[in-house]
Every structure is written in C-alpha cells, then in structure tokens.
Amino acid sequence: MNLRFVKSVSAIMFAGALLASCTDNNGPLLKGHIEGLGEKSDVYLVYSFDGDVQSNVYDKVQLDSLGDFEFNPQLPEGVDFMEVEISVDGVNYGAYVERGATSEMSLTLPAEGDEYGKMTFTGDNADISNAVNVATQAYDFMRYFSMEPGEGKTNEEYAALLESENSRVASALAGIGDSEKKEYYTRLYDLKYLGEKMSILSNKLYSEGVAYADMTNNPEYKALFDRIDISDPMMAKANLIVVWVNRNQPYNMDWENPDVDSLIMNLNFIDENIKEPANRRSALHSAPFMYLEKSKPSKADAAKYMEAYKAVASDYPEIVEHYQEVVDGIVELEEGAKMPYYPVLTDTEGRQVKLEDLLGKVTYIDIWATWCGPCCREIPYLDKVVERFKGNDKIQFISISVDDDLDAWHNKLEADKPAWAQYVITGDEKKSFMTAMGIQGIPRFILLDAEGRFIQNDAVRPSDDKIDETLKNAIK
C-alpha cells in the first residue's frame, strides 16, 4: 500500500461499496488503464467528497486482465466534482472527476530510475485532469522529506524542488479552458504551495534551533502564516486550518505527560474561533487524533476529554462515534503484568505457534503491517537495532504483521529480507489480540522480560534515541 498516504490503522476508512455505487451519469466518473502493472503491485484510489484530507477514503483497485478499471462512486448532494489520487506502488498521480462526465486516464509505469510514469488523459475535462495530476505530484509532502535514515535532501534542495514543481503547476493551470475551474484550482494550488513552503521553512528553522512556538517570530515565516484566512473554506482543502490551530491554540501538547484540562481548553479555543463550517469540521476532526490515538491517555482522562469533545463536535456524529470507539477500546496495562492474551501466530512457512511458547528471554515485539507508512518507516531502524544486538542470547526480536493480504506480507519480506523472526496474525485471532491489548493504531512495540511480563507495553520505537539504552537495561 502507498506509504505516502497511510497515517495509521486507526484512520477512518470506508471501502468497497462506494466503488459499486452508481452516479446519475451514463458512464463511470473515471475510466483508467495502467500498462505494465506487476502481479505484486498495489493500486489505491484516495479521495474526499468534501476535499478535506481528514475525511480521505482509501479504496483498493482491482484491475481486469487488460489493466483496466472503472471508478464510479455516488457523489453526495452538493458535490459536483472532486480530485482523485491514484496511488500505484507508492507513486501518486491525480485526476479530476465531475458529475455527468467521464474522465479517461492511461498510465505507463515509470522506467527504471524514473520517479513517475507517463500519464495521459482523454475524454471529458482532460485539461483539468492534467493540471490535477501535475499538482498532485508537485505538492506531495512525501517528496519534501525522506522516510529513510540519512537519505533526505537539504532544506535548500527541497525549497528549490518546490519552486521548480510550482512552475510546472502554473503551466498546467494555464492550459485549463474553463475559466471558473481555472480560477478555483489556481486558488487551491496556491494554498497547497503555501503549505509546503511553510513546512520546508519550518524544518529549516527547527534545524537552526528555533522552537516550534517561536517560528512566527521569523519575518518570512510570519508573512506566509498570515495568509491563512480562517473564514475561507479553502483552508480546509489545503490542510492549512490545522496549521493555524496548532500555531494559535493555547496549549502545545506535552507528549510525555499531556494535560487533559489544557487539551479541553484547546477544544474550546476551536469552538470559539473557527466558525466557517468546512474549517470547523476539519479542525475538530483532527483535534483529538494525537491525544486519543497516539499519546495513550488513561481511560479516565480520555473519557473526560470525550465529554468535552461531544459538546463542541455534536454537529459531526460520525466523527464523535469514531473517537468514542477509540476511548472505549483503551486498555490500561501495568508494567510487570503478564500479557492479557497470547495469540496463535503463523510463520512464513504457514506453521502455527503460540506467542507464549516463543518467550523465555527478553523479547522486543513489533506490531506492524505492510500498508502502514509509519510501520515501514521503522523497519530500517529496527534492522540496525537487530544488527547491534546480534549474538546477544539474552534478547530476541519478533515482528508480528496484522496484514490480511498475505501476498503483500510475503512480498514485503522477500524485498526486505529481515534477519529476525517474522509472523502474521489474521481474522478472529488478530481481533482478540488487538482488543485485549487495546491496540488501536500501529506501529506498536512491546517489550517483555524473560518471564513474559511487561517492561514496556507501549515501548520506545527503534528510531528513538533511547532504544539501545532501553534494551540494555532490560537485559541486565
């Protein structure tokens, strides 16, 4: 799956039925052809009916024997057009679709050494699709930092790349014949350019020792930041409303010890300041994510936060329901306690073994999946950790995939060739284990002692500077 867009297993996803629905036009919204796709390749369509990335839908595409597919979701009332991202093996392309029209795309995969393949558009609105495709690539945030340790460009190189790509977008926009659509997409992509420029500058300032909270003291950054208009619904589509909230909210979350009362103050800040409907929904959709799904609050604090959240987000029952499920799934596990459930695992040869039978020494467990970008980002770091502890018979490393697509799992292992034990868990066994452990997002790392007791039930990641110290302390 595309590592560029997957944030977490706990992201809200809808699939399947949307592709089978019908629109009010006589043909599909998008007809696609992909030339040269391998058997091990993955294609996903990513889209949001309201344009807000917080509401993205991720659908896996099944191509026919000729490499063709059709995309035909039911557009909600009031939505007459939208952009669709086509992700092919982690490389992103874009297309425009419109009610009552059929866009047609043909993609030839990139030659070895090329970043992108050749995309051509025919049918309706080919000029708009071309501009959307160029902009999808130009403002793909994954092009402006590296997920692999030590392989990134300098901030100056990223800035130069952005300027070059922005010029390509301007040329593509000039080719749009519909004046209203040209104006719309010129505005939207100017804001996406603004967001990427702010991000690159923010990384540069941070590398120079400027604290996150102090960046608006920099004149260049402040001039960019001041362009964010919270009364303009385009801010949600460009994901800038989240930037504005993060800079202006009264409390910056302490990851080590988040204060629930201060986080409730942040909710009230959004409630009092963000009135434009699209921006308000986007801000309230993103507000609980890092706290409830990443910082692992206590169940009591999470319940207190949810009561406040329900009061300000009552207009969005589907979002409230999602976060309530997150809170309901919180499990509090004490250090020194035994694991509440030992799943039956399957190895790469199809043999089954109970996790409990693999213990007997300090064990560092990685819960991951091939489709999870943050999970895969940790693999190169974990590989180096395993290498540093090679030959130490007091510790072992185990990776447990939660992939349902076993071919994707095998293909990933074949490509990476990890030097430590690999297992997969699926179906009811996976559900029982994840529920018992309260695992709602991955990656998740677990550190057990030789008797199988928790040293850390939510352990430091391989990329954390403290990983070696933590493991050495565990095997003393």
C-alpha positions as CSV (number, residue, x, y, z in Angstrom):
1,M,0.0,0.0,0.0
2,N,1.1,3.5,-0.6
3,L,3.3,4.7,2.3
4,R,2.7,8.3,1.2
5,F,-0.8,8.5,2.5
6,V,-1.3,6.0,5.2
7,K,-1.3,7.7,8.6
8,S,-2.5,5.0,10.9
9,V,-4.6,1.8,11.1
10,S,-7.0,3.9,13.2
11,A,-7.7,6.4,10.4
12,I,-11.4,6.4,9.4
13,M,-11.7,4.3,6.2
14,F,-14.6,3.3,4.0
15,A,-14.3,0.9,1.1
16,G,-15.8,-1.5,-1.4
17,A,-19.5,-0.4,-1.5
18,L,-18.6,3.1,-2.8
19,L,-17.0,1.6,-6.0
20,A,-20.1,-0.4,-6.7
21,S,-22.5,2.5,-6.3
22,C,-23.9,4.4,-9.3
23,T,-23.9,8.1,-10.2
24,D,-26.5,9.9,-12.2
25,N,-24.4,9.9,-15.4
26,N,-24.5,7.3,-18.1
27,G,-20.9,6.2,-17.6
28,P,-18.3,5.9,-14.8
29,L,-16.7,9.1,-13.4
30,L,-13.3,7.7,-14.3
31,K,-12.1,5.0,-16.7
32,G,-8.5,4.0,-16.2
33,H,-5.8,1.9,-17.8
34,I,-2.4,1.0,-16.3
35,E,0.2,-0.6,-18.6
36,G,2.8,-3.0,-17.2
37,L,1.5,-3.4,-13.7
38,G,3.2,-6.4,-12.0
39,E,1.4,-9.1,-10.1
40,K,2.8,-7.8,-6.8
41,S,1.7,-4.2,-7.4
42,D,-0.9,-2.3,-5.5
43,V,-3.2,0.4,-6.8
44,Y,-5.3,2.6,-4.5
45,L,-7.7,5.4,-5.1
46,V,-7.7,8.2,-2.5
47,Y,-10.4,10.8,-2.4
48,S,-12.5,13.0,-0.2
49,F,-16.0,14.2,-1.1
50,D,-15.6,17.5,0.8
51,G,-11.9,18.0,-0.1
52,D,-10.7,17.7,3.5
53,V,-7.8,15.3,3.9
54,Q,-9.1,14.4,7.3
55,S,-12.0,12.7,5.5
56,N,-10.0,10.8,2.9
57,V,-11.4,7.5,1.6
58,Y,-8.9,4.7,0.6
59,D,-10.1,2.1,-1.9
60,K,-8.1,-0.7,-3.3
61,V,-8.5,-1.1,-7.1
62,Q,-8.8,-4.5,-8.8
63,L,-7.7,-4.2,-12.5
64,D,-9.1,-6.6,-15.1
65,S,-6.9,-8.8,-17.2
66,L,-6.3,-5.9,-19.6
67,G,-5.2,-3.5,-16.9
68,D,-8.4,-1.5,-16.9
69,F,-10.6,-0.2,-14.1
70,E,-13.6,2.0,-13.5
71,F,-14.4,4.4,-10.7
72,N,-18.0,5.3,-10.1
73,P,-18.9,6.4,-6.5
74,Q,-22.2,8.0,-5.6
75,L,-21.4,11.7,-5.3
76,P,-23.2,13.3,-2.4
77,E,-25.7,16.0,-3.0
78,G,-24.0,19.3,-3.5
79,V,-20.7,17.7,-4.7
80,D,-20.4,18.1,-8.4
81,F,-16.6,17.5,-8.8
82,M,-13.6,16.4,-6.9
83,E,-10.0,15.3,-7.3
84,V,-8.9,11.6,-7.1
85,E,-5.4,10.4,-6.2
86,I,-4.3,7.3,-8.0
87,S,-1.5,5.6,-6.0
88,V,0.5,2.9,-7.8
89,D,3.1,1.1,-5.7
90,G,3.6,4.3,-3.6
91,V,3.8,6.7,-6.5
92,N,1.0,9.2,-6.7
93,Y,-0.9,10.5,-9.7
94,G,-4.1,12.6,-9.8
95,A,-7.2,13.0,-11.9
96,Y,-10.3,15.2,-12.0
97,V,-13.9,13.8,-12.0
98,E,-17.2,15.5,-12.5
99,R,-20.8,14.6,-12.2
100,G,-22.3,13.7,-15.5
101,A,-18.9,13.3,-17.2
102,T,-16.3,10.6,-17.7
103,S,-12.6,11.3,-17.4
104,E,-10.2,8.8,-19.0
105,M,-6.6,8.1,-18.0
106,S,-3.9,5.9,-19.3
107,L,-0.7,5.3,-17.3
108,T,2.5,3.7,-18.4
109,L,4.6,2.8,-15.4
110,P,8.0,4.5,-14.9
111,A,11.1,3.1,-16.4
112,E,13.9,2.1,-14.0
113,G,15.4,5.2,-12.5
114,D,12.4,7.4,-13.3
115,E,10.3,8.9,-10.5
116,Y,7.0,9.0,-12.4
117,G,5.4,7.2,-15.3
118,K,3.7,8.7,-18.3
119,M,0.1,9.8,-17.6
120,T,-2.2,10.8,-20.5
121,F,-5.8,12.0,-20.3
122,T,-8.6,11.8,-22.8
123,G,-12.4,12.1,-22.6
124,D,-14.1,14.8,-20.6
125,N,-12.0,17.5,-18.8
126,A,-8.6,16.2,-19.9
127,D,-7.1,19.7,-19.4
128,I,-8.3,19.8,-15.8
129,S,-7.1,16.3,-15.0
130,N,-3.7,17.1,-16.4
131,A,-3.4,20.1,-14.0
132,V,-4.6,18.0,-11.1
133,N,-2.1,15.3,-11.9
134,V,0.8,17.7,-12.1
135,A,-0.2,19.4,-8.8
136,T,-0.8,16.0,-7.0
137,Q,2.9,15.3,-7.7
138,A,4.2,18.8,-7.1
139,Y,2.6,19.1,-3.6
140,D,3.0,15.5,-2.4
141,F,4.5,16.2,1.0
142,M,6.5,13.0,0.9
143,R,8.7,14.5,-1.8
144,Y,10.0,17.1,0.7
145,F,11.4,14.8,3.4
146,S,12.8,11.2,3.5
147,M,11.4,8.2,5.3
148,E,14.8,6.5,5.1
149,P,17.5,7.5,7.6
150,G,20.2,9.7,6.0
151,E,18.7,9.8,2.5
152,G,17.0,13.2,2.5
153,K,17.9,16.3,0.7
154,T,18.9,19.6,2.3
155,N,16.2,22.1,3.1
156,E,17.7,24.3,0.4
157,E,17.4,21.5,-2.1
158,Y,13.8,20.8,-1.1
159,A,13.0,24.6,-1.4
160,A,14.4,24.6,-4.9
161,L,12.5,21.5,-5.9
162,L,9.2,23.0,-4.7
163,E,9.8,26.2,-6.7
164,S,10.5,24.1,-9.8
165,E,7.4,22.0,-9.3
166,N,5.3,25.1,-8.6
167,S,6.3,26.4,-12.1
168,R,5.1,23.2,-13.6
169,V,1.8,23.6,-11.9
170,A,1.4,27.1,-13.2
171,S,2.0,25.9,-16.8
172,A,-0.6,23.1,-16.4
173,L,-3.2,25.5,-14.9
174,A,-2.7,27.8,-17.9
175,G,-4.0,25.0,-20.1
176,I,-7.4,24.8,-18.4
177,G,-10.1,26.1,-20.7
178,D,-12.9,26.5,-18.2
179,S,-12.3,29.9,-16.6
180,E,-14.2,29.1,-13.3
181,K,-12.3,25.8,-12.9
182,K,-9.0,27.6,-13.7
183,E,-9.7,30.2,-11.0
184,Y,-10.7,27.5,-8.5
185,Y,-7.7,25.4,-9.0
186,T,-5.3,28.3,-9.2
187,R,-6.5,29.3,-5.7
188,L,-6.4,25.8,-4.3
189,Y,-2.9,25.0,-5.5
190,D,-1.6,28.4,-4.5
191,L,-2.6,27.4,-0.9
192,K,-1.1,24.0,-1.2
193,Y,2.1,25.6,-2.4
194,L,1.9,27.9,0.6
195,G,1.5,24.9,2.9
196,E,4.6,23.1,1.5
197,K,6.7,26.2,1.6
198,M,5.8,26.8,5.3
199,S,6.6,23.2,6.0
200,I,10.1,23.4,4.4
201,L,10.8,26.7,6.1
202,S,9.6,25.2,9.5
203,N,12.0,22.3,9.1
204,K,14.8,24.7,8.3
205,L,14.1,26.9,11.3
206,Y,13.9,23.9,13.6
207,S,17.3,22.6,12.4
208,E,18.6,26.0,13.3
209,G,17.3,25.7,16.9
210,V,14.1,27.7,16.6
211,A,11.4,26.3,18.8
212,Y,8.1,25.4,17.2
213,A,6.2,28.0,19.2
214,D,8.7,30.8,18.2
215,M,8.6,30.4,14.4
216,T,6.1,33.2,13.8
217,N,8.8,35.5,15.1
218,N,10.6,34.8,11.9
219,P,9.5,37.5,9.4
220,E,9.5,35.2,6.4
221,Y,7.5,32.5,8.2
222,K,5.1,35.1,9.6
223,A,4.4,36.6,6.2
224,L,3.4,33.1,5.0
225,F,1.4,32.2,8.1
226,D,-0.6,35.4,8.0
227,R,-2.0,34.4,4.6
228,I,-4.1,31.7,6.4
229,D,-7.7,33.0,6.5
230,I,-9.9,31.0,8.8
231,S,-13.1,32.4,7.2
232,D,-12.1,30.9,3.8
233,P,-13.3,27.3,3.3
234,M,-10.3,26.6,1.0
235,M,-8.1,26.4,4.1
236,A,-9.6,23.0,5.0
237,K,-9.0,21.7,1.5
238,A,-5.4,22.8,1.6
239,N,-5.0,21.4,5.2
240,L,-4.0,24.9,6.4
241,I,-6.7,25.2,9.1
242,V,-4.9,22.6,11.1
243,V,-1.6,24.6,10.8
244,W,-3.4,27.7,12.0
245,V,-4.9,25.9,15.0
246,N,-1.6,24.3,16.0
247,R,0.1,27.7,16.0
248,N,-2.6,29.6,17.9
249,Q,-4.1,27.2,20.4
250,P,-3.2,28.0,24.0
251,Y,-1.7,24.6,24.8
252,N,1.1,22.7,23.0
253,M,0.7,19.1,24.0
254,D,3.3,17.5,26.2
255,W,3.8,14.1,24.7
256,E,5.2,12.6,27.9
257,N,2.5,14.0,30.2
258,P,-0.4,15.5,28.3
259,D,-2.7,17.6,30.5
260,V,-6.4,16.8,29.7
261,D,-7.7,20.1,31.1
262,S,-5.4,22.1,28.9
263,L,-6.4,20.0,25.9
264,I,-10.0,20.7,26.6
265,M,-9.0,24.4,26.6
266,N,-7.8,23.8,23.0
267,L,-11.2,22.4,22.1
268,N,-12.9,25.5,23.5
269,F,-10.4,27.6,21.5
270,I,-11.6,25.9,18.3
271,D,-15.2,26.2,19.3
272,E,-14.8,30.0,19.9
273,N,-12.7,30.9,16.9
274,I,-13.4,28.6,14.0
275,K,-16.9,29.3,12.7
276,E,-16.7,28.7,8.9
277,P,-18.3,25.2,8.6
278,A,-15.6,23.4,6.5
279,N,-12.8,24.7,8.6
280,R,-14.6,24.0,11.8
281,R,-15.2,20.4,10.8
282,S,-11.6,19.9,9.7
283,A,-10.2,21.4,12.9
284,L,-12.5,19.4,15.2
285,H,-11.9,16.2,13.2
286,S,-8.1,16.5,13.7
287,A,-8.0,17.9,17.2
288,P,-8.4,14.6,19.2
289,F,-6.2,12.4,17.0
290,M,-2.8,12.9,18.5
291,Y,-4.1,12.8,22.1
292,L,-6.5,9.9,21.9
293,E,-4.8,7.7,19.3
294,K,-1.1,8.5,19.8
295,S,-0.3,9.7,23.4
296,K,-2.1,6.8,25.1
297,P,-4.1,8.7,27.8
298,S,-5.6,7.0,30.8
299,K,-9.2,5.8,30.3
300,A,-10.5,8.3,32.9
301,D,-8.7,11.2,31.2
302,A,-9.9,10.1,27.7
303,A,-13.5,9.8,29.0
304,K,-13.3,13.4,30.4
305,Y,-11.9,14.7,27.1
306,M,-14.7,13.0,25.2
307,E,-17.4,14.6,27.2
308,A,-16.0,18.0,26.3
309,Y,-15.5,16.9,22.7
310,K,-19.1,15.8,22.3
311,A,-20.2,19.2,23.4
312,V,-18.3,21.1,20.7
313,A,-18.5,18.5,17.9
314,S,-22.2,17.5,18.2
315,D,-22.7,18.5,14.5
316,Y,-20.5,15.7,13.4
317,P,-21.9,12.5,14.9
318,E,-19.9,10.1,12.7
319,I,-16.6,11.7,13.9
320,V,-17.8,11.6,17.5
321,E,-18.7,8.0,17.2
322,H,-15.2,7.1,15.8
323,Y,-13.4,8.8,18.7
324,Q,-15.8,7.3,21.2
325,E,-14.9,3.8,19.9
326,V,-11.2,4.7,20.4
327,V,-11.9,5.7,24.0
328,D,-14.0,2.6,24.6
329,G,-11.1,0.5,23.3
330,I,-8.5,1.9,25.7
331,V,-7.0,-0.9,27.8
332,E,-4.7,0.0,30.8
333,L,-1.9,-2.5,31.2
334,E,0.5,-2.3,34.1
335,E,4.2,-2.8,33.9
336,G,5.2,-6.1,35.5
337,A,1.9,-7.7,34.5
338,K,1.5,-10.7,32.1
339,M,0.2,-10.1,28.6
340,P,-3.6,-10.5,28.8
341,Y,-3.8,-12.6,25.6
342,Y,-1.2,-14.8,23.8
343,P,-2.2,-15.1,20.2
344,V,-1.5,-18.0,17.8
345,L,0.9,-16.8,15.2
346,T,1.7,-18.1,11.7
347,D,5.2,-18.1,10.4
348,T,6.4,-17.6,6.8
349,E,6.0,-21.3,6.1
350,G,2.4,-21.5,7.3
351,R,3.3,-23.2,10.6
352,Q,1.5,-22.0,13.7
353,V,2.9,-21.3,17.2
354,K,1.6,-19.6,20.3
355,L,3.4,-16.4,21.2
356,E,3.7,-17.7,24.8
357,D,5.9,-20.6,23.6
358,L,8.4,-18.2,21.9
359,L,9.2,-16.4,25.1
360,G,11.9,-17.3,27.7
361,K,14.2,-14.3,27.1
362,V,13.8,-10.5,26.8
363,T,11.5,-10.0,23.8
364,Y,11.0,-6.9,21.7
365,I,7.9,-7.2,19.6
366,D,6.9,-5.1,16.6
367,I,3.2,-5.0,15.6
368,W,3.0,-3.7,12.0
369,A,1.5,-4.0,8.5
370,T,2.8,-3.5,5.0
371,W,0.2,-0.8,4.3
372,C,1.2,1.3,7.4
373,G,3.6,4.0,6.4
374,P,4.9,4.7,9.9
375,C,5.4,1.0,10.4
376,C,7.5,0.6,7.3
377,R,9.5,3.7,8.2
378,E,10.7,2.0,11.4
379,I,11.9,-1.2,9.6
380,P,15.4,0.2,8.6
381,Y,15.9,1.4,12.2
382,L,14.8,-2.0,13.6
383,D,17.2,-3.7,11.2
384,K,20.1,-1.7,12.6
385,V,19.0,-2.4,16.2
386,V,18.9,-6.1,15.5
387,E,22.3,-5.9,14.0
388,R,23.7,-4.1,17.0
389,F,22.4,-6.8,19.4
390,K,23.4,-9.7,17.1
391,G,24.9,-12.6,19.1
392,N,23.3,-11.5,22.4
393,D,21.4,-14.6,23.6
394,K,19.5,-12.6,26.3
395,I,17.2,-10.8,23.8
396,Q,15.2,-11.7,20.7
397,F,13.2,-9.7,18.2
398,I,9.8,-10.7,16.8
399,S,7.7,-8.9,14.2
400,I,4.0,-9.7,14.0
401,S,2.2,-8.4,10.9
402,V,-1.6,-7.7,11.1
403,D,-1.9,-7.9,7.3
404,D,-4.9,-9.6,5.9
405,D,-3.3,-9.6,2.5
406,L,-0.7,-12.4,3.0
407,D,0.7,-11.9,-0.5
408,A,1.6,-8.3,0.4
409,W,3.2,-9.6,3.6
410,H,5.3,-12.2,1.8
411,N,6.3,-9.7,-0.9
412,K,7.5,-7.2,1.7
413,L,9.6,-9.8,3.5
414,E,11.0,-11.0,0.2
415,A,12.1,-7.5,-0.6
416,D,13.4,-6.5,2.8
417,K,14.9,-9.9,3.9
418,P,14.7,-9.2,7.6
419,A,17.2,-11.1,9.9
420,W,14.7,-11.7,12.7
421,A,11.6,-13.8,13.3
422,Q,8.5,-12.9,11.2
423,Y,4.9,-13.9,12.0
424,V,1.4,-12.9,10.9
425,I,-1.9,-12.8,12.7
426,T,-5.3,-12.6,11.0
427,G,-9.0,-13.0,11.5
428,D,-10.6,-13.6,14.9
429,E,-7.2,-14.2,16.5
430,K,-6.0,-10.8,15.4
431,K,-9.2,-9.2,16.7
432,S,-8.9,-10.9,20.1
433,F,-5.3,-9.9,20.5
434,M,-5.7,-6.3,19.4
435,T,-8.7,-5.9,21.6
436,A,-7.1,-7.5,24.7
437,M,-4.1,-5.3,24.3
438,G,-6.0,-2.1,23.4
439,I,-4.0,-1.7,20.2
440,Q,-5.9,0.8,18.0
441,G,-3.0,2.1,16.0
442,I,0.2,0.8,14.6
443,P,3.1,0.5,14.8
444,R,3.1,-0.7,18.3
445,F,6.2,-2.0,20.1
446,I,6.1,-4.2,23.2
447,L,9.0,-5.1,25.5
448,L,8.7,-8.2,27.7
449,D,11.1,-9.7,30.2
450,A,12.2,-13.3,30.2
451,E,9.1,-14.4,32.1
452,G,6.8,-12.6,29.6
453,R,5.9,-9.7,31.9
454,F,5.6,-6.1,30.5
455,I,8.7,-4.0,30.8
456,Q,7.0,-1.5,28.5
457,N,3.6,-2.3,27.0
458,D,4.0,0.6,24.6
459,A,7.7,0.5,24.1
460,V,10.1,3.0,22.5
461,R,10.4,2.8,18.8
462,P,13.5,1.6,17.0
463,S,14.0,5.1,15.7
464,D,14.1,6.6,19.3
465,D,17.5,7.7,20.6
466,K,16.7,5.8,23.8
467,I,16.2,2.4,22.1
468,D,19.7,0.9,22.9
469,E,19.7,2.2,26.5
470,T,16.2,0.7,27.0
471,L,17.1,-2.7,25.6
472,K,20.4,-2.8,27.5
473,N,18.6,-2.0,30.8
474,A,16.1,-4.8,30.0
475,I,18.8,-7.5,29.7
476,K,20.9,-6.6,32.7
